[in-house]
Amino acid sequence: MNHKKVAEEISNALGEGNVQAAAHCATRLRLVLKDNGKVNQKALDANDGVKGTFMANDQFQIIIGAGDVNKVYDEFVKITGVKEASTADLKAVAGANKKNNPIMAFIKVLSDIFVPIVPALVAGGLLMAINNVLTAQNLFGPQSVVEMFPAVTDFASIINLLASAPFAFLPILVGFSATRRFGGNPYLGAAMAMAMVMPDLINGYGVANAIADGTMPYWNIFGMEVAQAGYQGSVLPVLAVSWILATLEKFFHKRLASAFDFTFTPMLAIIITGFLTFTIVGPMMRTVGDGLTYGLTWLYDTTGAVGLGIFGLFYSPIVITGLHQSFPAIETTLLADVANTGGSFIFPVASMANIGQGAATLAIMLLTKNQKQKSLATSASVSALLGITEPAIFGVNLKLKFPFICGMIASAVASVFIGLFHVLSVAMGPASVIGFISIAPQSIPYFMIGVVISLFVGFTTTYLYGKKHSELFVVEGAEADGEVAVAINADPESNAAPKDEVIAAVVSGKVLPLSDVKDPVFSKEMMGKGLAITPEANTVYAPADGELTVVYDTKHAYGLKTNQGAEVLIHLGIDTVNLKGQGFTSTKKVGDLVRKGDILGTFDLDKLKQAGFDMTVMEIITNTQAYGDVAVLDKTTVSGGEDILAVSETNDN
């Protein structure tokens, strides 16, 4: 690689004077830019030295690869004149840029709270969908399945019980997750939420009726009447209560002597929060939450299909901003009170938007001659059609702009249609082509027609426009045939073909697929195929016989070229470059020859976890394209030095 040339091309693509700060880690340049809109993405995509780009943590990250990124960085600093910075410095700069955006900070908090509990809600939602299929009238005939086949009645009853549990006790899930997010003891949060749904209270769904007909019981607290109202299905009251509880807990931790802290802090936090909950905070936040929910429902009922079409048009732009992370708080409230709300209109619209973007990306896959773009569009379109749109939106559609707009139009048209037929979901689930399992049974046919509309409009408009404007697919620096030869991870100095071999695990622990890694560079296989390991020991072993080509000063990453030609990247943890070597040891240097099973170094697993770092270890074959197949052996756990990864010249599948 010509490091100076790559750095010059990157600098030109970013725009003159556009780089605010620059750092690098083991595989990528990490940049804070003044204006992300000035980036010439086509030029970066055409650069053979660039393996991919993405935005994360307000940093524009350019993937170069181990062994080259530091050299490109050095040249980049010389060319741009930007001051060298550590990744910690870069994070501070990025944080300073966004610290004045309270809306995004609030959305981030909501995301942190709801993401951990989504699996429970999805499980309950899908079970609820199954129950709906079993009990719905007029789905398979005038009678429901349980009426036609009474033998399945009790089975349906159990399904309904399991489906209802996450929603009936939703405050407990939210209380646990929210209190942990706010820095308190999550078990205290769960305990407080349990108090809010105690059977002794009037069930949250019946509070309005109990007040209206005068049957609501009250406590007399020093002359003040306090309603004995429960909060089943509530979200906003629990969020507020969790914040108060966590704040009080931290307050008492700081002020009570250690001899009293363990005993009295939980008691004081719970009793004060409890009184505030039932006297002030709970009733007030119930009113706010009901007002927000009823307001959105009123807007939907009033504007009907037109309003839903506008919502569908702007849903994908909302995803870009991250505002969609606030929707679960509203949607779970709608779903928790299906008897009154009828269900959620958010899920069907989200499905139409995701399908529209996926269809547009699918059209790009057929249109483009750029093999790198075609490969990305293929996987991204499938992902979007199944409900995950970020790869399609950020990796393909926004770069070309017109597919993104076509996807928006498709979503709007389909949303108008489902709005005309009042399509609502009665459970949470995958917002995708298979989303019908969460739709009210009588609306499933209309939902599926909406799916077809979004697919057809998104694909057709993108394909026809792209066919007419083929110049939009010309990538700067492309060869005459319109394709860009991207030699990802290939070694230009070696003509020797790599040979078949089996590579060992670098640490002991639980084997994970790369898709589970919380870093898109690895989870999307931008650096190549391989595996991840949740470590259970502190020692790092050489995975094969070979030469160390990379040993970072921070000791968190190694590069090894095996004697058989495989290029292996070993990355210890995520963002551990910020530690500057603290918690890591290594006695190896670049150029050292190692044998399979040799100790490369160690890391203090417990200390690093306590510091809040994700210590997942990645083991990547960076010259994946030189092989026909890279396969992980069928093991759930592995010991350091034990065979785990097979690479071969041909694909035997």
C-alpha positions as CSV (number, residue, x, y, z in Angstrom):
1,M,0.0,0.0,0.0
2,N,1.2,3.5,-0.9
3,H,0.4,5.0,2.5
4,K,1.1,8.6,1.5
5,K,-1.1,8.4,-1.6
6,V,-4.0,6.8,0.4
7,A,-3.6,9.6,3.0
8,E,-3.7,12.3,0.3
9,E,-6.8,10.8,-1.3
10,I,-8.6,10.6,2.1
11,S,-7.7,14.2,2.9
12,N,-9.0,15.4,-0.4
13,A,-12.2,13.4,0.0
14,L,-12.9,14.8,3.5
15,G,-12.6,18.4,2.3
16,E,-10.1,21.1,3.0
17,G,-10.0,22.2,6.7
18,N,-12.9,19.9,7.6
19,V,-11.0,17.7,10.1
20,Q,-11.4,18.9,13.7
21,A,-9.4,16.1,15.4
22,A,-7.9,12.7,14.3
23,A,-6.7,9.6,16.1
24,H,-6.4,5.9,15.2
25,C,-6.9,2.5,16.7
26,A,-5.7,-0.9,15.6
27,T,-7.8,-1.0,12.4
28,R,-9.2,2.5,11.5
29,L,-8.8,6.2,11.4
30,R,-11.1,7.9,13.9
31,L,-12.0,11.5,12.9
32,V,-14.2,14.3,14.2
33,L,-15.3,16.4,11.3
34,K,-16.7,19.9,11.2
35,D,-19.2,19.1,8.6
36,N,-20.0,15.5,7.7
37,G,-21.9,16.7,4.6
38,K,-18.7,17.8,2.9
39,V,-17.3,14.2,2.7
40,N,-16.9,12.9,-0.9
41,Q,-18.1,9.4,-0.1
42,K,-17.7,8.2,-3.7
43,A,-14.0,9.0,-3.6
44,L,-13.6,7.1,-0.3
45,D,-15.5,4.1,-1.7
46,A,-13.2,4.1,-4.8
47,N,-10.0,4.2,-2.7
48,D,-8.4,0.7,-2.7
49,G,-6.8,1.5,0.7
50,V,-10.2,2.1,2.4
51,K,-12.1,-1.0,3.4
52,G,-15.2,0.8,4.6
53,T,-16.5,3.9,6.4
54,F,-19.2,4.5,9.0
55,M,-20.3,6.9,11.7
56,A,-20.2,5.8,15.4
57,N,-20.1,7.8,18.6
58,D,-20.0,11.0,16.5
59,Q,-16.8,10.0,14.9
60,F,-16.3,9.4,11.2
61,Q,-14.3,6.1,11.1
62,I,-12.3,5.0,8.0
63,I,-11.3,1.3,8.0
64,I,-7.7,0.9,6.8
65,G,-6.5,-2.3,8.5
66,A,-4.0,-3.5,11.0
67,G,-0.4,-2.7,10.1
68,D,-1.3,0.1,7.7
69,V,-3.6,2.4,9.7
70,N,-0.7,3.8,11.8
71,K,1.3,4.6,8.7
72,V,-1.6,6.2,6.9
73,Y,-2.3,8.2,10.0
74,D,1.2,9.5,10.2
75,E,1.0,10.7,6.6
76,F,-2.5,12.1,7.1
77,V,-1.3,14.2,10.1
78,K,1.5,15.6,8.0
79,I,-0.8,16.5,5.1
80,T,-3.6,18.0,7.0
81,G,-1.6,19.6,9.8
82,V,-4.2,18.4,12.3
83,K,-2.8,17.9,15.8
84,E,-2.2,14.3,16.8
85,A,-4.7,13.0,19.4
86,S,-5.4,9.9,21.4
87,T,-8.8,8.2,21.1
88,A,-9.7,9.5,24.5
89,D,-9.0,13.1,23.3
90,L,-11.1,12.4,20.2
91,K,-14.0,11.2,22.4
92,A,-13.8,14.3,24.4
93,V,-13.9,16.5,21.3
94,A,-16.9,14.6,20.0
95,G,-18.6,14.8,23.3
96,A,-18.1,18.6,23.5
97,N,-19.7,18.9,20.1
98,K,-22.9,17.2,21.1
99,K,-23.2,18.1,24.8
100,N,-25.6,20.9,23.9
101,N,-28.1,18.6,22.3
102,P,-30.4,17.6,25.2
103,I,-33.0,15.9,22.9
104,M,-30.5,13.4,21.5
105,A,-29.2,12.8,25.1
106,F,-32.7,12.1,26.2
107,I,-33.3,9.7,23.3
108,K,-30.0,7.9,24.1
109,V,-31.3,7.4,27.7
110,L,-34.6,5.9,26.4
111,S,-32.6,3.6,24.1
112,D,-30.4,2.4,26.9
113,I,-33.4,1.6,29.0
114,F,-35.6,-0.1,26.4
115,V,-33.1,-2.0,24.3
116,P,-32.3,-4.6,27.1
117,I,-36.0,-5.3,27.7
118,V,-37.0,-5.5,24.0
119,P,-36.4,-9.3,23.8
120,A,-39.0,-9.9,26.6
121,L,-41.5,-7.7,24.8
122,V,-40.8,-9.3,21.5
123,A,-41.2,-12.7,23.0
124,G,-44.5,-11.7,24.6
125,G,-45.6,-10.0,21.4
126,L,-45.0,-13.0,19.2
127,L,-46.8,-15.3,21.7
128,M,-49.6,-12.8,21.7
129,A,-49.7,-13.0,17.9
130,I,-49.9,-16.8,18.1
131,N,-52.7,-16.5,20.7
132,N,-54.5,-14.1,18.3
133,V,-54.3,-16.6,15.5
134,L,-55.7,-19.3,17.7
135,T,-58.6,-17.2,19.1
136,A,-59.5,-14.8,16.4
137,Q,-62.9,-15.0,14.7
138,N,-63.2,-15.0,10.9
139,L,-59.5,-15.7,10.3
140,F,-59.9,-19.3,9.0
141,G,-63.7,-19.3,9.0
142,P,-66.6,-18.0,11.1
143,Q,-65.2,-19.8,14.2
144,S,-61.8,-19.4,15.9
145,V,-59.3,-22.3,15.9
146,V,-60.1,-23.0,19.6
147,E,-63.8,-23.2,18.8
148,M,-63.1,-25.6,15.9
149,F,-60.7,-27.7,17.9
150,P,-61.6,-27.5,21.6
151,A,-58.6,-29.7,22.5
152,V,-56.2,-26.7,22.0
153,T,-58.2,-24.4,24.3
154,D,-55.9,-25.0,27.3
155,F,-52.8,-24.7,25.1
156,A,-54.1,-21.3,23.9
157,S,-54.7,-20.3,27.5
158,I,-51.1,-21.0,28.5
159,I,-49.9,-19.1,25.4
160,N,-52.0,-16.2,26.5
161,L,-50.7,-16.3,30.0
162,L,-47.1,-16.3,28.8
163,A,-47.8,-13.5,26.3
164,S,-49.6,-11.3,28.8
165,A,-46.9,-11.5,31.5
166,P,-44.3,-9.0,30.1
167,F,-47.0,-6.4,29.5
168,A,-48.9,-6.9,32.8
169,F,-45.6,-6.6,34.7
170,L,-44.0,-4.1,32.3
171,P,-43.3,-1.6,35.1
172,I,-41.0,-4.2,36.8
173,L,-38.9,-4.6,33.6
174,V,-38.7,-0.9,33.0
175,G,-38.0,-0.2,36.7
176,F,-35.1,-2.7,36.7
177,S,-33.6,-1.4,33.5
178,A,-34.2,2.3,34.1
179,T,-32.8,2.3,37.7
180,R,-29.6,0.6,36.5
181,R,-29.3,3.2,33.7
182,F,-29.7,6.0,36.2
183,G,-26.9,4.6,38.4
184,G,-29.0,3.0,41.1
185,N,-29.5,-0.6,42.3
186,P,-31.7,-2.3,39.7
187,Y,-33.1,-4.7,42.2
188,L,-34.4,-1.7,44.2
189,G,-35.9,-0.4,41.0
190,A,-37.6,-3.7,40.5
191,A,-38.9,-3.7,44.1
192,M,-40.3,-0.2,43.7
193,A,-42.0,-1.2,40.4
194,M,-43.5,-4.3,42.1
195,A,-45.1,-2.0,44.7
196,M,-46.7,-0.1,41.8
197,V,-48.4,-3.3,40.5
198,M,-49.4,-5.0,43.7
199,P,-52.7,-6.9,43.5
200,D,-54.0,-4.9,46.5
201,L,-54.1,-1.8,44.3
202,I,-56.8,-1.1,41.7
203,N,-55.5,-2.5,38.4
204,G,-54.0,0.2,36.3
205,Y,-56.3,-0.6,33.4
206,G,-59.3,0.0,35.6
207,V,-58.2,3.2,37.4
208,A,-60.2,5.6,35.2
209,N,-63.4,3.5,35.6
210,A,-62.9,3.2,39.4
211,I,-62.6,7.0,39.7
212,A,-65.5,7.6,37.4
213,D,-67.9,5.3,39.3
214,G,-66.7,6.3,42.7
215,T,-65.3,2.9,43.7
216,M,-61.6,4.0,44.0
217,P,-60.3,3.3,47.6
218,Y,-58.1,5.9,49.2
219,W,-55.4,6.0,51.9
220,N,-55.7,8.8,54.5
221,I,-52.1,10.1,54.9
222,F,-52.1,12.8,57.5
223,G,-55.4,14.1,56.2
224,M,-54.4,13.7,52.6
225,E,-56.4,11.3,50.4
226,V,-54.1,9.1,48.2
227,A,-55.7,6.9,45.6
228,Q,-54.8,3.2,45.8
229,A,-54.2,3.1,42.1
230,G,-51.9,0.6,40.3
231,Y,-49.7,1.2,37.3
232,Q,-50.0,-1.9,35.2
233,G,-48.9,-1.2,31.7
234,S,-47.4,2.2,32.5
235,V,-44.1,3.5,31.3
236,L,-43.6,7.2,32.0
237,P,-44.5,7.0,35.7
238,V,-41.9,4.2,36.2
239,L,-39.2,6.1,34.4
240,A,-39.7,9.1,36.7
241,V,-39.9,6.9,39.8
242,S,-36.7,5.1,38.8
243,W,-34.8,8.3,38.4
244,I,-35.9,9.6,41.8
245,L,-35.0,6.3,43.4
246,A,-31.5,6.2,41.9
247,T,-30.9,9.8,42.8
248,L,-32.0,9.3,46.4
249,E,-29.9,6.1,46.6
250,K,-26.7,7.9,45.4
251,F,-27.5,10.8,47.8
252,F,-27.6,8.5,50.9
253,H,-24.6,6.5,49.8
254,K,-22.5,9.7,49.9
255,R,-23.8,10.9,53.3
256,L,-24.4,7.8,55.4
257,A,-21.5,6.2,57.3
258,S,-20.5,2.8,55.9
259,A,-21.8,1.1,59.1
260,F,-25.3,2.4,58.3
261,D,-25.2,2.7,54.6
262,F,-26.0,-1.0,53.7
263,T,-29.0,-1.2,56.0
264,F,-30.6,2.2,55.8
265,T,-29.9,3.5,52.3
266,P,-32.3,1.0,50.6
267,M,-35.0,1.6,53.2
268,L,-34.9,5.3,53.0
269,A,-34.7,5.4,49.2
270,I,-37.7,3.0,48.9
271,I,-39.9,4.7,51.5
272,I,-39.3,8.3,50.3
273,T,-39.7,7.2,46.6
274,G,-42.9,5.2,47.5
275,F,-44.6,8.2,49.1
276,L,-43.7,10.5,46.3
277,T,-44.9,7.8,43.8
278,F,-48.4,7.5,45.1
279,T,-49.0,11.1,46.1
280,I,-47.4,13.2,43.4
281,V,-45.2,11.6,40.8
282,G,-47.3,8.7,39.8
283,P,-50.6,10.6,39.3
284,M,-48.8,13.4,37.5
285,M,-46.9,11.1,35.1
286,R,-50.0,9.0,34.5
287,T,-51.7,12.1,33.3
288,V,-48.8,13.1,31.1
289,G,-48.5,9.6,29.7
290,D,-52.2,9.2,29.0
291,G,-52.2,12.7,27.4
292,L,-49.3,11.8,25.1
293,T,-50.9,8.5,24.1
294,Y,-54.4,9.8,23.7
295,G,-52.9,12.8,21.8
296,L,-51.2,10.6,19.3
297,T,-54.2,8.4,19.0
298,W,-56.4,11.4,18.5
299,L,-54.1,12.7,15.8
300,Y,-54.2,9.3,14.1
301,D,-58.0,9.1,14.4
302,T,-58.4,12.7,13.1
303,T,-56.0,12.8,10.2
304,G,-56.5,9.1,9.3
305,A,-54.7,7.8,6.2
306,V,-53.2,11.3,5.3
307,G,-51.5,11.6,8.7
308,L,-50.3,8.1,8.5
309,G,-48.9,8.7,5.1
310,I,-46.9,11.7,6.4
311,F,-45.7,9.7,9.3
312,G,-44.6,7.0,6.8
313,L,-42.8,9.5,4.6
314,F,-40.7,10.8,7.4
315,Y,-40.1,7.5,9.4
316,S,-36.8,6.7,7.7
317,P,-35.4,10.3,8.3
318,I,-36.5,9.9,11.9
319,V,-34.4,6.7,12.1
320,I,-31.4,8.7,10.9
321,T,-31.8,11.1,13.8
322,G,-32.3,8.3,16.3
323,L,-35.7,9.8,17.4
324,H,-37.3,6.4,16.7
325,Q,-35.7,5.2,19.9
326,S,-38.4,7.1,21.8
327,F,-41.3,5.2,20.1
328,P,-41.2,2.1,22.3
329,A,-42.3,4.2,25.3
330,I,-45.4,5.2,23.4
331,E,-45.9,1.9,21.6
332,T,-45.7,-0.3,24.7
333,T,-48.4,1.9,26.3
334,L,-50.7,1.5,23.3
335,L,-50.2,-2.2,23.3
336,A,-50.6,-2.6,27.0
337,D,-54.1,-1.1,26.7
338,V,-55.2,-2.8,23.4
339,A,-58.8,-3.0,24.6
340,N,-59.1,0.8,24.5
341,T,-56.5,1.8,21.9
342,G,-57.1,-1.0,19.4
343,G,-53.4,-1.5,19.0
344,S,-50.4,0.4,17.7
345,F,-50.2,2.3,14.4
346,I,-46.4,2.8,14.8
347,F,-45.4,-0.8,14.1
348,P,-47.2,-1.1,10.7
349,V,-45.7,2.2,9.5
350,A,-42.3,1.2,10.7
351,S,-42.7,-2.1,8.7
352,M,-43.7,-0.1,5.5
353,A,-40.6,2.2,5.9
354,N,-38.2,-0.7,6.4
355,I,-39.5,-2.6,3.5
356,G,-39.4,0.5,1.3
357,Q,-35.7,1.1,2.1
358,G,-35.0,-2.6,1.6
359,A,-36.7,-2.6,-1.8
360,A,-34.7,0.4,-2.9
361,T,-31.4,-1.2,-1.9
362,L,-32.4,-4.4,-3.8
363,A,-32.8,-2.3,-6.9
364,I,-29.3,-0.8,-6.4
365,M,-28.0,-4.4,-6.1
366,L,-29.3,-5.1,-9.6
367,L,-28.2,-1.7,-11.1
368,T,-24.7,-1.2,-9.9
369,K,-21.6,-2.7,-11.6
370,N,-19.4,-1.8,-8.6
371,Q,-18.8,-5.2,-7.0
372,K,-18.1,-3.7,-3.6
373,Q,-21.4,-1.8,-3.7
374,K,-23.3,-4.8,-5.1
375,S,-22.0,-7.0,-2.3
376,L,-23.0,-4.5,0.3
377,A,-26.4,-3.9,-1.3
378,T,-27.2,-7.6,-1.4
379,S,-26.7,-8.2,2.3
380,A,-28.2,-4.8,3.3
381,S,-31.4,-5.3,1.3
382,V,-32.1,-8.7,3.0
383,S,-31.4,-7.1,6.4
384,A,-33.7,-4.2,5.8
385,L,-36.5,-6.5,4.5
386,L,-36.2,-8.4,7.8
387,G,-36.4,-5.2,9.9
388,I,-32.8,-3.9,10.3
389,T,-32.4,-0.9,8.0
390,E,-29.2,0.8,9.2
391,P,-26.8,-1.1,6.8
392,A,-29.2,-0.2,3.9
393,I,-29.8,3.4,4.8
394,F,-26.2,4.3,5.8
395,G,-24.3,1.9,3.6
396,V,-26.2,2.3,0.3
397,N,-29.2,4.6,0.1
398,L,-28.0,7.8,1.7
399,K,-24.7,7.7,-0.3
400,L,-26.7,7.7,-3.5
401,K,-29.5,9.8,-2.1
402,F,-32.2,8.9,-4.7
403,P,-32.8,5.4,-3.3
404,F,-33.4,6.8,0.1
405,I,-36.0,9.2,-1.3
406,C,-37.6,6.4,-3.3
407,G,-37.8,4.3,-0.1
408,M,-39.5,7.2,1.7
409,I,-42.1,7.6,-1.1
410,A,-42.8,3.8,-1.0
411,S,-43.3,4.0,2.7
412,A,-45.7,7.0,2.4
413,V,-47.8,5.3,-0.3
414,A,-48.1,2.0,1.6
415,S,-48.8,3.8,4.9
416,V,-51.7,5.7,3.3
417,F,-53.1,2.3,2.1
418,I,-52.9,0.7,5.6
419,G,-54.3,3.9,7.1
420,L,-57.4,3.6,4.9
421,F,-58.0,0.1,6.3
422,H,-57.0,0.9,9.9
423,V,-54.2,-1.7,10.1
424,L,-53.0,-1.9,13.7
425,S,-50.6,-4.2,15.5
426,V,-51.6,-5.9,18.7
427,A,-48.0,-7.0,19.6
428,M,-44.4,-6.1,19.2
429,G,-42.4,-8.0,16.6
430,P,-40.1,-7.6,13.6
431,A,-41.1,-4.5,11.6
432,S,-40.6,-6.3,8.3
433,V,-42.1,-8.5,5.6
434,I,-42.9,-11.1,8.3
435,G,-44.5,-8.4,10.6
436,F,-48.0,-9.8,9.8
437,I,-47.6,-12.1,12.9
438,S,-48.0,-9.0,15.1
439,I,-51.0,-7.6,13.2
440,A,-54.6,-7.9,14.3
441,P,-55.9,-11.0,12.4
442,Q,-58.6,-9.2,10.5
443,S,-56.1,-6.7,9.2
444,I,-53.4,-9.2,8.1
445,P,-54.5,-9.3,4.4
446,Y,-54.4,-5.5,4.2
447,F,-51.0,-5.4,5.9
448,M,-49.7,-7.9,3.3
449,I,-51.0,-5.7,0.5
450,G,-49.2,-2.8,2.0
451,V,-46.0,-4.9,2.0
452,V,-46.4,-5.6,-1.7
453,I,-47.1,-1.9,-2.4
454,S,-44.0,-0.8,-0.5
455,L,-41.9,-3.4,-2.2
456,F,-43.2,-2.6,-5.6
457,V,-43.0,1.2,-5.3
458,G,-39.6,1.2,-3.6
459,F,-38.0,-1.2,-6.1
460,T,-39.6,0.2,-9.3
461,T,-39.0,3.9,-8.6
462,T,-35.4,3.3,-7.6
463,Y,-34.7,1.0,-10.6
464,L,-36.3,3.2,-13.2
465,Y,-34.7,6.4,-11.9
466,G,-31.3,4.7,-11.6
467,K,-31.6,3.2,-15.1
468,K,-32.2,6.6,-16.5
469,H,-29.4,8.3,-14.6
470,S,-26.7,5.7,-14.9
471,E,-24.0,8.4,-14.3
472,L,-24.9,8.3,-10.6
473,F,-23.2,5.0,-10.4
474,V,-19.9,6.1,-11.8
475,V,-17.4,6.0,-8.9
476,E,-14.4,8.3,-9.0
477,G,-11.3,6.4,-9.9
478,A,-13.3,3.5,-11.4
479,E,-12.0,1.4,-14.3
480,A,-13.3,1.7,-17.8
481,D,-16.0,-1.0,-17.2
482,G,-17.5,0.9,-14.3
483,E,-16.2,-1.5,-11.7
484,V,-13.7,-0.8,-9.0
485,A,-11.1,-3.4,-8.2
486,V,-11.0,-3.4,-4.4
487,A,-8.3,-5.8,-3.2
488,I,-9.4,-6.0,0.4
489,N,-6.6,-7.2,2.7
490,A,-4.6,-8.6,-0.2
491,D,-0.9,-8.6,0.2
492,P,0.6,-6.8,-2.9
493,E,4.1,-8.0,-2.1
494,S,3.3,-11.7,-2.1
495,N,2.1,-13.8,-5.0
496,A,2.0,-17.0,-3.0
497,A,-1.4,-18.4,-2.6
498,P,-2.4,-19.1,1.0
499,K,-2.8,-22.8,1.9
500,D,-5.4,-24.6,3.9
501,E,-4.9,-24.6,7.7
502,V,-6.6,-24.8,11.0
503,I,-6.1,-21.8,13.4
504,A,-6.3,-22.0,17.2
505,A,-8.3,-19.8,19.6
506,V,-6.2,-17.0,21.1
507,V,-8.0,-17.0,24.5
508,S,-10.2,-19.4,26.5
509,G,-13.9,-18.7,26.7
510,K,-17.3,-18.9,25.0
511,V,-17.4,-18.8,21.2
512,L,-19.6,-16.2,19.6
513,P,-20.5,-15.3,16.0
514,L,-19.0,-12.0,14.8
515,S,-22.6,-10.7,14.3
516,D,-23.0,-10.5,18.1
517,V,-20.0,-8.1,18.5
518,K,-21.0,-4.6,19.4
519,D,-18.8,-2.9,16.9
520,P,-19.9,-2.7,13.2
521,V,-16.3,-3.1,11.9
522,F,-16.3,-6.6,13.2
523,S,-20.0,-7.5,13.3
524,K,-20.5,-6.6,9.6
525,E,-17.2,-8.4,8.7
526,M,-15.6,-5.3,7.3
527,M,-12.2,-6.6,8.3
528,G,-12.9,-10.1,7.2
529,K,-14.5,-13.3,8.6
530,G,-13.6,-15.0,11.8
531,L,-15.1,-15.3,15.3
532,A,-15.4,-13.7,18.7
533,I,-14.8,-15.1,22.1
534,T,-16.1,-14.0,25.5
535,P,-12.9,-14.5,27.5
536,E,-12.8,-16.5,30.7
537,A,-9.1,-16.3,31.3
538,N,-6.4,-13.6,31.0
539,T,-3.8,-15.2,28.7
540,V,-3.4,-14.5,25.0
541,Y,-2.0,-17.3,22.8
542,A,-0.5,-17.4,19.3
543,P,-3.1,-18.9,17.0
544,A,-0.6,-20.5,14.6
545,D,3.1,-20.6,13.6
546,G,4.1,-17.4,12.0
547,E,5.5,-13.9,12.3
548,L,4.0,-11.0,14.2
549,T,3.4,-8.1,11.8
550,V,1.6,-5.8,14.3
551,V,2.1,-5.4,18.0
552,Y,0.5,-2.2,19.3
553,D,2.1,-0.1,22.0
554,T,-1.3,-0.3,23.7
555,K,-0.9,-4.1,23.8
556,H,-4.6,-4.5,22.9
557,A,-4.1,-5.8,19.4
558,Y,-1.8,-8.1,17.4
559,G,-1.4,-9.0,13.7
560,L,0.1,-12.4,12.7
561,K,1.0,-13.7,9.3
562,T,1.0,-17.5,9.5
563,N,3.5,-19.7,7.7
564,Q,0.7,-20.9,5.5
565,G,-0.3,-17.4,4.4
566,A,-3.3,-16.5,6.7
567,E,-3.3,-12.9,8.0
568,V,-4.8,-13.0,11.5
569,L,-5.9,-9.9,13.5
570,I,-6.3,-10.4,17.3
571,H,-8.3,-7.6,18.9
572,L,-8.7,-7.6,22.7
573,G,-11.9,-5.9,23.7
574,I,-13.8,-2.9,22.2
575,D,-12.4,0.6,22.5
576,T,-9.7,-0.7,24.8
577,V,-7.2,1.4,22.8
578,N,-8.4,4.2,25.2
579,L,-6.7,2.4,28.1
580,K,-3.2,3.2,26.6
581,G,-1.9,-0.2,27.7
582,Q,-3.3,-0.2,31.2
583,G,-4.4,-3.7,32.2
584,F,-2.4,-5.3,29.4
585,T,1.1,-6.9,29.2
586,S,3.1,-8.2,26.3
587,T,6.7,-9.4,25.8
588,K,6.5,-9.6,22.0
589,K,7.5,-7.1,19.3
590,V,7.0,-6.8,15.5
591,G,9.0,-9.3,13.6
592,D,9.1,-12.0,16.4
593,L,8.6,-15.5,15.2
594,V,6.1,-17.5,17.3
595,R,4.8,-21.0,17.5
596,K,1.2,-22.0,17.8
597,G,0.3,-21.8,21.5
598,D,3.0,-19.4,22.5
599,I,2.0,-16.8,25.0
600,L,1.7,-13.4,23.4
601,G,0.6,-11.4,26.5
602,T,-2.0,-11.1,29.2
603,F,-4.8,-8.8,30.3
604,D,-6.5,-8.2,33.6
605,L,-10.0,-9.4,32.7
606,D,-11.7,-8.5,36.0
607,K,-10.2,-5.0,36.2
608,L,-11.1,-4.2,32.6
609,K,-14.7,-5.3,33.1
610,Q,-15.0,-3.2,36.2
611,A,-13.8,-0.3,34.2
612,G,-16.8,-0.8,32.0
613,F,-15.1,-2.2,28.9
614,D,-16.6,-4.9,26.7
615,M,-13.8,-7.5,26.7
616,T,-15.0,-9.5,23.7
617,V,-12.0,-10.8,21.8
618,M,-12.1,-10.8,18.0
619,E,-10.0,-13.2,15.9
620,I,-10.3,-12.2,12.2
621,I,-8.8,-13.5,9.0
622,T,-8.1,-10.2,7.3
623,N,-7.2,-11.7,3.9
624,T,-10.6,-13.6,3.8
625,Q,-10.9,-12.9,0.1
626,A,-7.8,-15.0,-0.6
627,Y,-9.8,-18.1,0.6
628,G,-12.7,-20.1,-0.7
629,D,-14.0,-20.7,2.8
630,V,-13.4,-19.5,6.4
631,A,-15.4,-21.7,8.8
632,V,-15.7,-21.7,12.6
633,L,-15.6,-25.2,14.1
634,D,-18.7,-26.4,15.9
635,K,-17.8,-25.6,19.4
636,T,-19.6,-23.4,22.1
637,T,-16.5,-23.1,24.3
638,V,-12.8,-23.3,23.6
639,S,-9.5,-23.2,25.4
640,G,-6.6,-21.0,24.3
641,G,-4.5,-22.8,21.8
642,E,-7.3,-25.2,20.8
643,D,-8.3,-25.4,17.1
644,I,-11.3,-23.3,16.3
645,L,-11.1,-21.8,12.8
646,A,-10.5,-23.6,9.5
647,V,-9.4,-21.7,6.3
648,S,-9.3,-23.4,2.9
649,E,-8.6,-22.5,-0.7
650,T,-11.9,-23.9,-1.9
651,N,-15.4,-23.8,-0.5
652,D,-16.6,-27.4,0.1
653,N,-20.2,-26.4,0.9
